[in-house]
Amino acid sequence: MSLLSAENPIVVPPKSNLFVDDFDEWLNWPVYPDWDKGIAVYAGFNDGVRMMNFAISRTKPAAFVELQHRLLTQNFHQVEPGLEEMIAPFLDDIEMQLPQGEIWYRARLGESGTFRRFPLAGWETQIIRIPWQDKEIGAPPPPKAGFGRLNRAGVSVMYLASEQYTAVAEIRPHPGHHVSIGGFRSCEAIRLADFNPDISIFATSDARLSLYETIQAFDRLMSMPVTPDERTPYLLTQLLAEVLLRRGFDGVRYRSSVSDGSNICVFYPEKFEFVPDHSEVRRLNTVAYSIDRVPSELVPGDSDLPYDQRG
């Protein structure tokens, strides 16, 4: 009968007003710590200042947007001081060393040659494809270098991917295309600026998270694919590369938008050497798309702000 009583300690554990959940207390106090002392769990209008929290993965800091807009009407050298000031606080946090001897990949449409191989016996022949190799698949020389995420036209850099699939996906071939893949080995330790660092090293204060927000905005911009006739989206990251080069960095690491791998842009192509053992031709069979429904309206509401203006 004791199990059916109102004081049953098994069904209803005893409670004490003296008991304090340390984790709950830690979350709730202080509610709004100083900007550089902690992270505010709550947001809203209670303090009259702090507004709604937005996901870092979808926000663009106001200063970042301002630099993008300035590059539409001003030269690089006019915008460069503002960019220098923006990235200086987190440069030490994003520095990484790519070890000597790592293999990274490049891809190029087509092959350097196609041959028909005749068997020693029988009648069935085989088509043999020779991949683009070495300089044919490496970084283009300055006169042939087009504009890219992190280089202006005429500046030769080496774009590489961590995986073969990532390298192929980045050039966006169509089904039926043949693609050459080439492996490149780092000849020495490479000093990179990593724009996809672990968020944990920034999770000590709102001030530090604001730096991570800027880093992520650069990472998304570098990862964003654009059509060949769209040149303006990469103006800011092209300037970023030139600033990092003068700061002693050998290149930049950023996420791939088309696979789980990552990409690097190396400012000194000679720091990588071609590896014949990682050279081959692949045929693209299929391309798959994944689409998600997103909130959409025929016209914006009265309180809706343009995306770039909400910071």
PASEBA-1860 file (N, C-alpha, C; in nm, 3 decimals):
! residues 311
1> MSLLSAEN> 0.083/-0.121/0.000/0.000/0.000/0.000/0.086/0.126/0.000 ~ 0.207/0.117/0.050/0.292/0.236/0.054/0.322/0.289/-0.086 ~ 0.319/0.199/-0.189/0.346/0.244/-0.325/0.232/0.329/-0.380 ~ 0.111/0.315/-0.322/-0.003/0.391/-0.369/-0.024/0.520/-0.291 ~ 0.056/0.545/-0.191/0.037/0.663/-0.109/0.086/0.788/-0.181 ~ 0.034/0.901/-0.144/0.071/1.028/-0.208/0.217/1.062/-0.185 ~ 0.274/1.009/-0.076/0.414/1.039/-0.042/0.510/0.935/-0.099 ~ 0.463/0.857/-0.195/0.546/0.750/-0.252/0.679/0.807/-0.305
9> PIVVPPKS> 0.792/0.773/-0.248/0.921/0.831/-0.290/0.970/0.777/-0.424 ~ 0.911/0.668/-0.472/0.955/0.613/-0.600/0.887/0.684/-0.715 ~ 0.753/0.699/-0.707/0.679/0.765/-0.813/0.707/0.916/-0.814 ~ 0.709/0.978/-0.695/0.734/1.121/-0.683/0.856/1.142/-0.595 ~ 0.972/1.161/-0.653/1.093/1.177/-0.571/1.080/1.297/-0.479 ~ 1.138/1.291/-0.365/1.132/1.404/-0.271/1.205/1.525/-0.328 ~ 1.154/1.641/-0.302/1.214/1.764/-0.349/1.251/1.851/-0.230 ~ 1.353/1.935/-0.252/1.394/2.025/-0.146/1.413/2.164/-0.204
17> NLFVDDFD> 1.365/2.263/-0.136/1.385/2.400/-0.180/1.531/2.442/-0.171 ~ 1.608/2.365/-0.098/1.749/2.396/-0.083/1.832/2.343/-0.199 ~ 1.773/2.254/-0.279/1.847/2.194/-0.390/1.853/2.290/-0.508 ~ 1.971/2.310/-0.564/1.991/2.399/-0.679/2.061/2.321/-0.789 ~ 2.004/2.325/-0.905/2.067/2.261/-1.021/2.179/2.353/-1.069 ~ 2.302/2.308/-1.054/2.417/2.393/-1.088/2.415/2.433/-1.235 ~ 2.379/2.340/-1.321/2.380/2.370/-1.465/2.275/2.475/-1.498 ~ 2.154/2.459/-1.440/2.048/2.556/-1.463/2.087/2.693/-1.410
25> EWLNWPVY> 2.152/2.693/-1.294/2.196/2.819/-1.236/2.301/2.886/-1.325 ~ 2.390/2.805/-1.380/2.496/2.858/-1.467/2.437/2.919/-1.595 ~ 2.331/2.855/-1.648/2.267/2.905/-1.769/2.194/3.037/-1.744 ~ 2.141/3.053/-1.626/2.054/3.167/-1.600/2.124/3.287/-1.537 ~ 2.249/3.271/-1.499/2.314/3.384/-1.433/2.458/3.396/-1.478 ~ 2.503/3.514/-1.517/2.418/3.631/-1.541/2.339/3.616/-1.672 ~ 2.220/3.671/-1.674/2.136/3.657/-1.792/2.200/3.724/-1.913 ~ 2.250/3.844/-1.895/2.315/3.917/-2.002/2.456/3.957/-1.956
33> PDWDKGIA> 2.553/3.866/-1.971/2.690/3.899/-1.929/2.749/4.007/-2.019 ~ 2.858/4.066/-1.973/2.926/4.165/-2.055/2.966/4.101/-2.187 ~ 2.973/4.185/-2.291/3.000/4.139/-2.428/3.126/4.052/-2.437 ~ 3.227/4.088/-2.360/3.354/4.017/-2.367/3.376/3.922/-2.250 ~ 3.273/3.899/-2.169/3.288/3.815/-2.051/3.213/3.683/-2.059 ~ 3.117/3.671/-2.145/3.038/3.548/-2.154/2.942/3.553/-2.271 ~ 2.859/3.450/-2.280/2.762/3.439/-2.389/2.621/3.447/-2.333 ~ 2.541/3.539/-2.383/2.403/3.553/-2.339/2.318/3.442/-2.399
41> VYAGFNDG> 2.258/3.363/-2.312/2.173/3.254/-2.359/2.042/3.308/-2.413 ~ 1.995/3.416/-2.353/1.866/3.472/-2.390/1.883/3.595/-2.479 ~ 1.780/3.627/-2.552/1.779/3.748/-2.634/1.636/3.798/-2.644 ~ 1.623/3.922/-2.679/1.490/3.981/-2.688/1.497/4.128/-2.659 ~ 1.397/4.179/-2.588/1.390/4.322/-2.563/1.399/4.354/-2.414 ~ 1.426/4.255/-2.330/1.422/4.278/-2.186/1.522/4.383/-2.141 ~ 1.642/4.384/-2.200/1.742/4.480/-2.156/1.738/4.608/-2.237 ~ 1.647/4.615/-2.333/1.636/4.735/-2.412/1.741/4.751/-2.519
49> VRMMNFAI> 1.837/4.657/-2.525/1.947/4.668/-2.620/1.959/4.542/-2.705 ~ 1.969/4.429/-2.640/1.996/4.304/-2.712/1.872/4.260/-2.789 ~ 1.889/4.238/-2.918/1.779/4.198/-3.003/1.779/4.047/-3.023 ~ 1.705/4.002/-3.122/1.693/3.860/-3.149/1.827/3.800/-3.192 ~ 1.854/3.675/-3.149/1.972/3.603/-3.194/1.945/3.540/-3.330 ~ 2.038/3.555/-3.423/2.028/3.489/-3.552/2.134/3.380/-3.561 ~ 2.104/3.276/-3.637/2.200/3.168/-3.655/2.325/3.221/-3.723 ~ 2.442/3.186/-3.670/2.568/3.231/-3.728/2.580/3.184/-3.872
57> SRTKPAAF> 2.525/3.067/-3.900/2.539/3.010/-4.035/2.462/3.089/-4.140 ~ 2.379/3.185/-4.098/2.297/3.258/-4.194/2.312/3.410/-4.182 ~ 2.410/3.455/-4.106/2.421/3.599/-4.085/2.544/3.656/-4.154 ~ 2.531/3.782/-4.192/2.644/3.857/-4.246/2.665/3.980/-4.158 ~ 2.780/3.992/-4.094/2.805/4.112/-4.013/2.792/4.239/-4.097 ~ 2.743/4.344/-4.035/2.720/4.469/-4.108/2.849/4.521/-4.171 ~ 2.962/4.509/-4.100/3.089/4.558/-4.153/3.131/4.476/-4.275 ~ 3.101/4.348/-4.275/3.131/4.260/-4.389/3.052/4.305/-4.512
65> VELQHRLL> 2.924/4.330/-4.493/2.838/4.375/-4.604/2.883/4.510/-4.656 ~ 2.925/4.596/-4.565/2.971/4.730/-4.606/3.093/4.720/-4.698 ~ 3.189/4.632/-4.664/3.307/4.616/-4.748/3.268/4.562/-4.886 ~ 3.174/4.468/-4.890/3.128/4.416/-5.019/3.071/4.528/-5.106 ~ 2.991/4.613/-5.046/2.928/4.721/-5.121/3.032/4.824/-5.166 ~ 3.130/4.852/-5.083/3.232/4.951/-5.119/3.313/4.905/-5.240 ~ 3.335/4.775/-5.253/3.414/4.723/-5.365/3.341/4.737/-5.499 ~ 3.214/4.769/-5.495/3.140/4.793/-5.619/3.166/4.932/-5.675
73> TQNFHQVE> 3.220/5.021/-5.592/3.242/5.159/-5.637/3.383/5.209/-5.607 ~ 3.463/5.131/-5.531/3.597/5.175/-5.493/3.701/5.071/-5.534 ~ 3.825/5.116/-5.549/3.935/5.026/-5.583/3.980/4.945/-5.462 ~ 4.053/4.837/-5.490/4.099/4.749/-5.384/4.177/4.825/-5.276 ~ 4.267/4.912/-5.318/4.354/4.977/-5.220/4.276/5.071/-5.127 ~ 4.157/5.115/-5.170/4.076/5.201/-5.085/4.002/5.120/-4.977 ~ 3.971/4.995/-5.008/3.896/4.910/-4.916/3.989/4.829/-4.826 ~ 4.113/4.812/-4.869/4.206/4.724/-4.799/4.225/4.758/-4.651
81> PGLEEMIA> 4.240/4.886/-4.611/4.257/4.914/-4.467/4.140/4.863/-4.382 ~ 4.019/4.877/-4.433/3.903/4.828/-4.358/3.905/4.677/-4.343 ~ 3.947/4.606/-4.448/3.957/4.461/-4.441/4.067/4.418/-4.345 ~ 4.180/4.487/-4.349/4.290/4.458/-4.256/4.241/4.469/-4.112 ~ 4.168/4.574/-4.083/4.117/4.595/-3.947/4.018/4.486/-3.908 ~ 3.939/4.439/-4.003/3.838/4.337/-3.973/3.899/4.203/-3.938 ~ 4.003/4.160/-4.010/4.055/4.025/-3.991/4.167/4.017/-3.887 ~ 4.226/4.130/-3.851/4.339/4.129/-3.758/4.308/4.058/-3.626
89> PFLDDIEM> 4.189/4.077/-3.565/4.165/4.015/-3.434/4.161/3.862/-3.435 ~ 4.139/3.797/-3.551/4.126/3.652/-3.548/4.232/3.579/-3.632 ~ 4.332/3.648/-3.684/4.430/3.582/-3.769/4.505/3.470/-3.695 ~ 4.541/3.493/-3.569/4.611/3.389/-3.494/4.523/3.267/-3.471 ~ 4.392/3.287/-3.465/4.300/3.177/-3.437/4.280/3.086/-3.557 ~ 4.302/3.136/-3.677/4.272/3.057/-3.796/4.397/3.004/-3.865 ~ 4.513/3.028/-3.807/4.636/2.977/-3.868/4.648/2.827/-3.847 ~ 4.684/2.753/-3.952/4.705/2.609/-3.944/4.822/2.571/-4.032
97> QLPQGEIW> 4.881/2.455/-4.004/4.993/2.403/-4.081/4.948/2.277/-4.155 ~ 4.956/2.280/-4.287/4.933/2.161/-4.366/5.067/2.086/-4.375 ~ 5.073/1.962/-4.328/5.202/1.893/-4.320/5.263/1.864/-4.457 ~ 5.391/1.847/-4.459/5.460/1.804/-4.579/5.418/1.661/-4.614 ~ 5.401/1.633/-4.743/5.370/1.498/-4.787/5.223/1.466/-4.801 ~ 5.131/1.561/-4.774/4.988/1.534/-4.791/4.950/1.537/-4.940 ~ 4.855/1.449/-4.976/4.808/1.441/-5.114/4.674/1.514/-5.127 ~ 4.667/1.609/-5.221/4.544/1.679/-5.254/4.520/1.665/-5.404
105> YRARLGES> 4.400/1.700/-5.450/4.360/1.664/-5.586/4.310/1.784/-5.667 ~ 4.332/1.772/-5.798/4.275/1.864/-5.895/4.203/1.783/-6.002 ~ 4.107/1.845/-6.068/4.034/1.778/-6.177/4.027/1.872/-6.297 ~ 4.022/1.811/-6.414/4.009/1.887/-6.539/3.925/1.806/-6.636 ~ 3.834/1.872/-6.705/3.749/1.803/-6.802/3.833/1.740/-6.914 ~ 3.794/1.621/-6.954/3.856/1.557/-7.069/3.984/1.483/-7.036 ~ 4.058/1.450/-7.141/4.183/1.376/-7.127/4.280/1.426/-7.233 ~ 4.407/1.392/-7.216/4.507/1.441/-7.311/4.513/1.358/-7.438
113> GTFRRFPL> 4.461/1.236/-7.433/4.463/1.151/-7.551/4.375/1.028/-7.534 ~ 4.327/0.974/-7.646/4.244/0.854/-7.646/4.301/0.756/-7.749 ~ 4.315/0.628/-7.709/4.374/0.528/-7.797/4.289/0.401/-7.796 ~ 4.299/0.328/-7.906/4.234/0.198/-7.913/4.341/0.090/-7.896 ~ 4.319/0.007/-7.797/4.415/-0.100/-7.768/4.365/-0.231/-7.828 ~ 4.452/-0.293/-7.907/4.417/-0.421/-7.970/4.474/-0.535/-7.887 ~ 4.393/-0.634/-7.859/4.441/-0.746/-7.777/4.538/-0.834/-7.855 ~ 4.619/-0.909/-7.781/4.711/-1.002/-7.845/4.636/-1.117/-7.910
121> AGWETQII> 4.520/-1.149/-7.856/4.437/-1.255/-7.914/4.291/-1.211/-7.910 ~ 4.213/-1.253/-8.006/4.073/-1.217/-8.011/4.050/-1.088/-8.088 ~ 3.923/-1.043/-8.085/3.884/-0.930/-8.167/3.836/-0.809/-8.086 ~ 3.810/-0.826/-7.958/3.752/-0.717/-7.877/3.861/-0.617/-7.839 ~ 3.843/-0.493/-7.880/3.941/-0.389/-7.848/3.897/-0.310/-7.724 ~ 3.986/-0.228/-7.675/3.960/-0.149/-7.554/4.003/-0.004/-7.577 ~ 3.917/0.089/-7.533/3.950/0.231/-7.543/4.033/0.270/-7.420 ~ 4.150/0.325/-7.441/4.239/0.369/-7.334/4.246/0.521/-7.335
129> RIPWQDKE> 4.225/0.582/-7.219/4.227/0.728/-7.208/4.348/0.771/-7.124 ~ 4.420/0.869/-7.172/4.538/0.920/-7.104/4.499/1.050/-7.032 ~ 4.511/1.056/-6.900/4.467/1.177/-6.828/4.560/1.295/-6.851 ~ 4.506/1.414/-6.829/4.591/1.532/-6.821/4.685/1.513/-6.703 ~ 4.811/1.549/-6.718/4.909/1.524/-6.613/4.997/1.647/-6.590 ~ 5.054/1.652/-6.470/5.154/1.751/-6.432/5.106/1.893/-6.464 ~ 5.179/1.968/-6.547/5.143/2.107/-6.575/5.011/2.118/-6.652 ~ 4.973/2.008/-6.721/4.848/2.013/-6.797/4.726/2.018/-6.706
137> IGAPPPPK> 4.742/1.971/-6.581/4.630/1.971/-6.486/4.663/2.056/-6.363 ~ 4.784/2.112/-6.361/4.825/2.195/-6.248/4.774/2.338/-6.262 ~ 4.834/2.426/-6.185/4.794/2.567/-6.188/4.827/2.629/-6.322 ~ 4.736/2.702/-6.383/4.766/2.767/-6.512/4.869/2.877/-6.492 ~ 4.954/2.902/-6.592/5.051/3.012/-6.580/4.979/3.145/-6.579 ~ 5.044/3.251/-6.529/4.976/3.382/-6.515/4.901/3.430/-6.639 ~ 4.958/3.420/-6.760/4.881/3.471/-6.874/4.749/3.401/-6.899 ~ 4.737/3.274/-6.853/4.615/3.198/-6.876/4.525/3.189/-6.754
145> AGFGRLNR> 4.569/3.243/-6.643/4.493/3.233/-6.518/4.372/3.326/-6.523 ~ 4.253/3.267/-6.511/4.131/3.347/-6.504/4.102/3.387/-6.361 ~ 3.998/3.469/-6.341/3.963/3.509/-6.205/3.904/3.390/-6.131 ~ 3.925/3.388/-6.001/3.872/3.280/-5.918/3.830/3.331/-5.783 ~ 3.793/3.240/-5.695/3.748/3.278/-5.561/3.852/3.364/-5.489 ~ 3.979/3.328/-5.506/4.084/3.393/-5.429/4.196/3.447/-5.516 ~ 4.169/3.471/-5.640/4.270/3.532/-5.727/4.205/3.615/-5.836 ~ 4.273/3.724/-5.870/4.230/3.804/-5.983/4.283/3.742/-6.112
153> AGVSVMYL> 4.228/3.779/-6.224/4.275/3.728/-6.353/4.423/3.764/-6.370 ~ 4.500/3.667/-6.418/4.642/3.690/-6.438/4.728/3.653/-6.319 ~ 4.667/3.609/-6.209/4.741/3.567/-6.090/4.731/3.415/-6.079 ~ 4.843/3.347/-6.087/4.844/3.200/-6.085/4.845/3.147/-5.942 ~ 4.744/3.070/-5.908/4.735/3.003/-5.779/4.694/2.858/-5.803 ~ 4.708/2.775/-5.702/4.673/2.634/-5.714/4.552/2.603/-5.626 ~ 4.439/2.567/-5.688/4.321/2.523/-5.615/4.324/2.370/-5.604 ~ 4.307/2.319/-5.484/4.314/2.175/-5.460/4.200/2.132/-5.369
161> ASEQYTAV> 4.163/2.005/-5.378/4.055/1.950/-5.297/4.107/1.832/-5.215 ~ 4.045/1.811/-5.099/4.092/1.705/-5.009/4.056/1.566/-5.059 ~ 3.953/1.554/-5.143/3.908/1.425/-5.193/3.894/1.430/-5.345 ~ 3.906/1.314/-5.410/3.887/1.308/-5.554/3.746/1.352/-5.592 ~ 3.646/1.305/-5.518/3.507/1.340/-5.548/3.488/1.491/-5.540 ~ 3.547/1.552/-5.437/3.534/1.697/-5.421/3.596/1.770/-5.539 ~ 3.714/1.725/-5.582/3.781/1.789/-5.696/3.694/1.781/-5.821 ~ 3.633/1.666/-5.846/3.547/1.649/-5.963/3.422/1.736/-5.949
169> AEIRPHPG> 3.358/1.733/-5.832/3.235/1.809/-5.813/3.257/1.959/-5.829 ~ 3.374/2.008/-5.792/3.401/2.152/-5.798/3.403/2.205/-5.942 ~ 3.435/2.120/-6.040/3.436/2.169/-6.180/3.302/2.146/-6.248 ~ 3.208/2.083/-6.178/3.069/2.067/-6.222/3.055/2.008/-6.363 ~ 3.105/1.887/-6.383/3.087/1.822/-6.514/2.945/1.772/-6.531 ~ 2.908/1.738/-6.652/2.777/1.684/-6.683/2.786/1.533/-6.704 ~ 2.675/1.461/-6.686/2.676/1.316/-6.710/2.730/1.283/-6.850 ~ 2.817/1.185/-6.856/2.879/1.147/-6.981/3.017/1.208/-7.003
177> HHVSIGGF> 3.049/1.311/-6.926/3.181/1.372/-6.939/3.289/1.281/-6.880 ~ 3.406/1.285/-6.941/3.523/1.222/-6.883/3.606/1.330/-6.813 ~ 3.658/1.295/-6.696/3.730/1.391/-6.615/3.865/1.334/-6.575 ~ 3.970/1.410/-6.595/4.103/1.372/-6.548/4.120/1.417/-6.404 ~ 4.181/1.331/-6.322/4.210/1.363/-6.183/4.360/1.352/-6.162 ~ 4.417/1.451/-6.097/4.560/1.450/-6.068/4.586/1.472/-5.921 ~ 4.679/1.396/-5.866/4.718/1.412/-5.726/4.842/1.500/-5.714 ~ 4.845/1.583/-5.610/4.959/1.671/-5.584/5.000/1.658/-5.438
185> RSCEAIRL> 5.130/1.647/-5.416/5.185/1.629/-5.281/5.252/1.757/-5.235 ~ 5.226/1.795/-5.109/5.290/1.914/-5.053/5.438/1.887/-5.034 ~ 5.521/1.977/-5.082/5.667/1.960/-5.075/5.724/2.007/-4.942 ~ 5.647/2.081/-4.868/5.690/2.135/-4.738/5.567/2.167/-4.656 ~ 5.587/2.205/-4.532/5.474/2.248/-4.449/5.416/2.376/-4.507 ~ 5.283/2.381/-4.516/5.213/2.494/-4.578/5.137/2.571/-4.471 ~ 5.161/2.700/-4.461/5.091/2.784/-4.363/4.961/2.836/-4.425 ~ 4.848/2.789/-4.373/4.718/2.823/-4.428/4.636/2.904/-4.329
193> ADFNPDIS> 4.548/2.988/-4.384/4.443/3.052/-4.305/4.318/2.967/-4.320 ~ 4.276/2.905/-4.210/4.164/2.810/-4.212/4.035/2.884/-4.177 ~ 3.946/2.900/-4.274/3.821/2.971/-4.251/3.706/2.877/-4.212 ~ 3.741/2.757/-4.170/3.642/2.666/-4.113/3.697/2.607/-3.983 ~ 3.734/2.694/-3.888/3.791/2.645/-3.762/3.684/2.589/-3.669 ~ 3.727/2.522/-3.564/3.635/2.468/-3.465/3.572/2.583/-3.387 ~ 3.440/2.583/-3.378/3.370/2.691/-3.308/3.404/2.696/-3.160 ~ 3.451/2.583/-3.104/3.476/2.577/-2.959/3.580/2.680/-2.914
201> IFATSDAR> 3.676/2.714/-3.001/3.778/2.809/-2.960/3.725/2.952/-2.956 ~ 3.603/2.973/-3.004/3.541/3.105/-3.002/3.423/3.111/-2.903 ~ 3.390/2.999/-2.840/3.269/2.991/-2.758/3.295/3.033/-2.614 ~ 3.366/3.143/-2.595/3.393/3.192/-2.460/3.322/3.323/-2.430 ~ 3.281/3.394/-2.534/3.212/3.522/-2.513/3.140/3.562/-2.641 ~ 3.048/3.655/-2.626/2.979/3.708/-2.744/3.076/3.780/-2.836 ~ 3.177/3.844/-2.778/3.276/3.913/-2.860/3.351/3.814/-2.948 ~ 3.389/3.700/-2.889/3.461/3.598/-2.966/3.368/3.536/-3.072
209> LSLYETIQ> 3.243/3.513/-3.038/3.149/3.458/-3.136/3.127/3.553/-3.253 ~ 3.136/3.683/-3.228/3.121/3.779/-3.337/3.236/3.766/-3.436 ~ 3.355/3.730/-3.386/3.468/3.704/-3.476/3.441/3.580/-3.560 ~ 3.388/3.476/-3.496/3.356/3.353/-3.568/3.249/3.379/-3.673 ~ 3.157/3.468/-3.643/3.053/3.503/-3.740/3.114/3.563/-3.866 ~ 3.215/3.648/-3.850/3.283/3.707/-3.966/3.360/3.601/-4.043 ~ 3.428/3.512/-3.971/3.503/3.403/-4.036/3.409/3.317/-4.120 ~ 3.293/3.283/-4.063/3.197/3.200/-4.135/3.141/3.272/-4.258
217> AFDRLMSM> 3.125/3.403/-4.250/3.076/3.479/-4.365/3.176/3.471/-4.480 ~ 3.305/3.481/-4.448/3.408/3.465/-4.551/3.407/3.323/-4.607 ~ 3.392/3.225/-4.520/3.394/3.085/-4.563/3.279/3.056/-4.659 ~ 3.159/3.105/-4.629/3.044/3.084/-4.716/3.064/3.152/-4.851 ~ 3.124/3.271/-4.848/3.146/3.345/-4.972/3.247/3.271/-5.061 ~ 3.353/3.216/-4.999/3.452/3.142/-5.077/3.393/3.012/-5.132 ~ 3.302/2.952/-5.058/3.244/2.824/-5.100/3.134/2.841/-5.203 ~ 3.077/2.961/-5.212/2.961/2.984/-5.297/2.997/2.971/-5.446
225> PVTPDERT> 2.929/2.883/-5.518/2.954/2.874/-5.663/2.886/2.989/-5.736 ~ 2.953/3.040/-5.838/2.893/3.145/-5.921/2.914/3.108/-6.067 ~ 2.835/3.167/-6.154/2.850/3.143/-6.298/2.967/3.225/-6.350 ~ 3.025/3.185/-6.465/3.143/3.255/-6.517/3.125/3.404/-6.539 ~ 3.001/3.449/-6.566/2.982/3.591/-6.592/2.960/3.672/-6.464 ~ 2.956/3.605/-6.348/2.941/3.674/-6.220/3.080/3.695/-6.160 ~ 3.126/3.818/-6.159/3.259/3.846/-6.109/3.258/3.918/-5.974 ~ 3.153/3.992/-5.945/3.154/4.075/-5.825/3.149/3.998/-5.693
233> PYLLTQLL> 3.084/3.879/-5.682/3.078/3.815/-5.550/3.215/3.785/-5.490 ~ 3.317/3.761/-5.573/3.448/3.722/-5.522/3.543/3.840/-5.503 ~ 3.500/3.962/-5.525/3.590/4.075/-5.510/3.648/4.082/-5.370 ~ 3.565/4.058/-5.269/3.612/4.068/-5.130/3.710/3.956/-5.096 ~ 3.684/3.834/-5.142/3.775/3.724/-5.110/3.904/3.734/-5.192 ~ 3.899/3.793/-5.310/4.022/3.817/-5.385/4.112/3.916/-5.311 ~ 4.052/4.020/-5.257/4.129/4.115/-5.178/4.180/4.049/-5.050 ~ 4.097/3.964/-4.990/4.138/3.892/-4.869/4.265/3.811/-4.896
241> AEVLLRRG> 4.271/3.743/-5.010/4.388/3.662/-5.043/4.513/3.748/-5.051 ~ 4.503/3.865/-5.109/4.620/3.952/-5.122/4.667/4.002/-4.985 ~ 4.572/4.028/-4.896/4.609/4.071/-4.760/4.677/3.957/-4.686 ~ 4.622/3.837/-4.696/4.681/3.721/-4.628/4.819/3.689/-4.683 ~ 4.837/3.706/-4.813/4.968/3.682/-4.874/5.073/3.774/-4.814 ~ 5.038/3.901/-4.795/5.133/3.995/-4.736/5.155/3.967/-4.588 ~ 5.060/3.898/-4.526/5.075/3.860/-4.385/5.157/3.732/-4.367 ~ 5.207/3.676/-4.476/5.293/3.559/-4.466/5.224/3.425/-4.481
249> FDGVRYRS> 5.096/3.423/-4.517/5.026/3.297/-4.537/5.055/3.241/-4.676 ~ 5.060/3.108/-4.685/5.083/3.040/-4.812/4.954/3.011/-4.888 ~ 4.841/3.022/-4.819/4.715/2.990/-4.885/4.599/2.995/-4.787 ~ 4.484/2.948/-4.834/4.358/2.954/-4.759/4.289/2.818/-4.767 ~ 4.228/2.777/-4.658/4.145/2.656/-4.655/4.000/2.699/-4.632 ~ 3.907/2.637/-4.708/3.766/2.669/-4.693/3.683/2.546/-4.728 ~ 3.559/2.547/-4.687/3.471/2.432/-4.710/3.428/2.423/-4.855 ~ 3.394/2.302/-4.896/3.334/2.283/-5.028/3.183/2.290/-5.015
257> SVSDGSNI> 3.120/2.357/-5.109/2.973/2.366/-5.107/2.908/2.250/-5.179 ~ 2.988/2.164/-5.243/2.932/2.056/-5.325/2.963/1.917/-5.270 ~ 3.038/1.910/-5.158/3.067/1.780/-5.099/3.108/1.800/-4.954 ~ 3.139/1.690/-4.885/3.181/1.698/-4.746/3.329/1.732/-4.732 ~ 3.400/1.739/-4.843/3.543/1.766/-4.837/3.572/1.914/-4.819 ~ 3.699/1.948/-4.826/3.741/2.087/-4.814/3.833/2.122/-4.930 ~ 3.852/2.252/-4.951/3.936/2.302/-5.058/4.046/2.390/-5.000 ~ 4.155/2.400/-5.073/4.258/2.497/-5.039/4.297/2.574/-5.165
265> CVFYPEKF> 4.337/2.697/-5.145/4.396/2.777/-5.251/4.537/2.810/-5.206 ~ 4.637/2.767/-5.282/4.776/2.787/-5.247/4.834/2.898/-5.334 ~ 4.891/3.000/-5.269/4.942/3.115/-5.343/5.071/3.083/-5.418 ~ 5.139/2.977/-5.376/5.265/2.938/-5.440/5.249/2.797/-5.496 ~ 5.207/2.783/-5.623/5.184/2.649/-5.680/5.305/2.557/-5.672 ~ 5.425/2.613/-5.672/5.545/2.529/-5.669/5.564/2.457/-5.536 ~ 5.484/2.488/-5.437/5.493/2.418/-5.309/5.426/2.280/-5.314 ~ 5.364/2.246/-5.430/5.307/2.113/-5.451/5.369/2.051/-5.575
273> EFVPDHSE> 5.389/1.920/-5.571/5.442/1.847/-5.686/5.343/1.742/-5.733 ~ 5.340/1.720/-5.864/5.250/1.623/-5.923/5.292/1.481/-5.885 ~ 5.192/1.395/-5.855/5.217/1.256/-5.816/5.152/1.166/-5.921 ~ 5.229/1.102/-6.010/5.170/1.021/-6.117/5.083/0.906/-6.067 ~ 5.116/0.852/-5.950/5.039/0.738/-5.899/4.894/0.773/-5.868 ~ 4.863/0.901/-5.858/4.726/0.944/-5.827/4.660/1.008/-5.948 ~ 4.701/0.968/-6.068/4.645/1.026/-6.190/4.560/0.923/-6.262 ~ 4.437/0.961/-6.301/4.347/0.870/-6.370/4.235/0.947/-6.438
281> VRRLNTVA> 4.154/0.875/-6.515/4.037/0.933/-6.582/3.913/0.867/-6.526 ~ 3.813/0.947/-6.497/3.684/0.897/-6.450/3.574/0.945/-6.545 ~ 3.466/0.866/-6.553/3.349/0.904/-6.632/3.235/0.936/-6.537 ~ 3.172/1.051/-6.559/3.061/1.091/-6.473/2.934/1.023/-6.519 ~ 2.872/0.949/-6.428/2.750/0.876/-6.462/2.624/0.957/-6.436 ~ 2.612/1.012/-6.315/2.490/1.083/-6.278/2.524/1.207/-6.196 ~ 2.432/1.301/-6.193/2.439/1.418/-6.106/2.308/1.423/-6.028 ~ 2.316/1.429/-5.896/2.196/1.429/-5.812/2.180/1.566/-5.747
289> YSIDRVPS> 2.057/1.613/-5.740/2.026/1.740/-5.675/1.935/1.713/-5.555 ~ 1.957/1.789/-5.449/1.870/1.781/-5.332/1.811/1.920/-5.309 ~ 1.679/1.930/-5.305/1.614/2.061/-5.288/1.526/2.058/-5.164 ~ 1.529/2.169/-5.090/1.447/2.184/-4.971/1.354/2.304/-4.990 ~ 1.236/2.291/-4.937/1.143/2.404/-4.939/1.188/2.506/-4.836 ~ 1.189/2.634/-4.873/1.228/2.741/-4.782/1.113/2.840/-4.773 ~ 1.105/2.919/-4.665/0.998/3.018/-4.653/1.001/3.116/-4.770 ~ 0.888/3.137/-4.834/0.882/3.228/-4.948/0.746/3.294/-4.954
297> ELVPGDSD> 0.745/3.416/-5.007/0.622/3.492/-5.023/0.625/3.559/-5.160 ~ 0.509/3.597/-5.212/0.504/3.667/-5.339/0.554/3.810/-5.327 ~ 0.529/3.872/-5.212/0.578/4.008/-5.185/0.626/4.013/-5.041 ~ 0.726/4.098/-5.008/0.771/4.108/-4.869/0.669/4.178/-4.783 ~ 0.672/4.149/-4.654/0.583/4.215/-4.560/0.633/4.353/-4.523 ~ 0.549/4.430/-4.454/0.584/4.568/-4.418/0.705/4.573/-4.326 ~ 0.723/4.472/-4.240/0.834/4.473/-4.144/0.956/4.396/-4.193 ~ 0.951/4.340/-4.314/1.064/4.263/-4.367/1.175/4.358/-4.413
305> LPYDQRG> 1.298/4.322/-4.378/1.415/4.400/-4.419/1.495/4.322/-4.521 ~ 1.557/4.392/-4.617/1.648/4.321/-4.709/1.753/4.245/-4.631 ~ 1.788/4.127/-4.677/1.873/4.037/-4.602/2.005/4.099/-4.562 ~ 2.070/4.172/-4.653/2.202/4.229/-4.625/2.199/4.339/-4.520 ~ 2.079/4.394/-4.490/2.072/4.508/-4.402/2.046/4.472/-4.256 ~ 2.021/4.345/-4.228/1.989/4.315/-4.089/2.110/4.279/-4.006 ~ 2.228/4.269/-4.072/2.350/4.245/-3.995/2.350/4.115/-3.924
END
